[in-house]
């Protein structure tokens, strides 16, 4: 059913738009770009009386006269420049900060677009002693208004009711001169008298606030201020941040262990069933050791991805992540950035691509470029399956400090290594560039809130679905290609491997199947490719199988796990998982585990630093409008990764 009316959600940052959007659209939402731009916005649909409406949740802005690229494109979307103008606006106001929110409303009202207004954070306003008289506010603004509490289902129905008949605001009326000035401002033109106009607007807003609100005395110091004394402390804030990060990764490991086992066992059961039904041959082998292994390589790590996004969502929903930006501003200033850079950097832990696009909110061109170039060093969700596999193979699950175990410590160290290198490179970038005035960083610290579990779970699920659909396609396709390369090879090599396998199997009948499989793999096209790479990666502690995985994962890091799963194919009678298979491998010259602690630490460092994501390179090229920086980063980060992995392997080998 085609939508009969389109809404755009407008409001200040952190005003509660996303919660309202999630309640209205449910699971119908999707991430898309504004027409003709690369600005990311959530879009979805909902129905009222069997009539379908479409809605977009636009990025939050403070004013129509904006300074950043993202904000400029949002304004152009509202005024219909280069894209379809929305039929109506759903304006969201933070009731606890009415004055600042009404400034944006006064500007939006002059666009003459039918509007409906929703007030959020009513409970916060009450705690601050602010009582809003809704009928009086509705009369003053000239649009239907309603309070919204995401914890009350009936509030969503009330919002839907006012969306039936949005009205053009009458606060200031339509002003065609405003449209002309916005068009000039979007082209970088200076608008005379802008400060005086803002002052006049605030005078009118003060009159409205006096008419529509009652201020009650508040004698108790807010809980937010009490918590912020510790969380934003110049020393204690960093310690709390570190503990929270360790607890986050501890949770990823502890909570995901059982679901991972269930998924692995499920795939082994399916594989055995197919082998029992189908006759032995290439078709059966392709399905069980090619297609299913690739699919398992995607799904087995979904629990970690889901839990990671869920825990990060909890931190965002409570208001803590904004505090993380605030406390890191001091550190960012020292390396030539500011706290505005931390938002894209933290987003880089999920995915570098939208985070690089989010740097458009940084006003200074040099700071934006520096932030863009260091974001790939933030360990994204694609690296997490690699880290989890390596620490599970080489590091025992034992307590290290209090409730934290050694595996979570190594994962945290991998993330911190990327952050440390990023800050050092930002400092070097600052020293190489001519001294420039740093841009200011103004940040509002929202009140701490109880996280909305439904919203957080929904967002985590949508991001998991995105991971499966995007990364899954690549992993499965490469796994199938790799199956072909590992099952076919030069005829002479394959015949020689078959003959050697027959002889060795007679000498060691207990491991006959494993011996034949390894010899056949070495003789295959994949084996030849790995052997060709082995001299270059041997100083890092890697064997030829790892070499194959490194090559296949240069398109996308997460392919590493699927590649190793395909190379370590399980037998029908011994369906051990990839972790057990890798742990059983021995170094023929030393008799020690081939994939031990030095190997794991070295490879973790390599993946933490190397730029192995074609999509990231493409988006950097698009944002910088040149292939110069993607190519420089690919080789520079590749060299740093190689040297770092070499140093870690040699050092850990000596210590072990």
Buried (B, 14 or more C-beta within 10 A) or exposed (E): EEBEBBBBBBBBBBBBBBBBBBBBBEEBBEEEEBEEBBBBBBBBBBEBEEEBBBBBBBBBBBBBBBEBBBBBBBBBBBBEBEBEEBBBBBBBBBBBBBEBBBBBBBBBBBBBBBBBBBBBBBBBBBBBEBEBEBEBBBBBBBBBBBBBBBEEEEBBEBBBBBBEEBBBBEBBEBBEEBBEBBBEBBEEEEEEEEEEBBEEBBEBBEEBBEEBBEEEEEEEEBEBEEBBEEBBEEEEBBEBBEEBBBBBBBBBBBBBBEBBEEBBEEBBEBBBEBBEEEEEEEEBBBBBBBBBBBBBBBBBBBBBBBBBBBBBBBBBBBBBBBBBBBBBBEEBEEBBBBBBBBBBBBBBBBBBBBBBBBBBBBBBEBBBBBBBBBBBBBBBBBBBBBBBBBBBBBBEEEEBEEEBBBBBBBBBBBBBBBBEBBBEBBBEBBEEEEEEEBBEBEBEBBBBBEBBEBBBBBBBBBBBBBBBEBBBEBBBBBBBBBBEBBBBBEEEBBEEBEEBBEEBBEEEEEEBBBBBBBBBBBBBBBBBBBBEBBEEBEEBBBBBBBBBBBBBBBBBBBBBBBBBBBBBBBEBEEBBBBBBBBBEBEBEEEEEBBBBBBBBBBBBBBBBBBBBBBBBBEBBBEBBEEEEBBEEBBEBBBEBBBBBBBEBBBEBBEEE
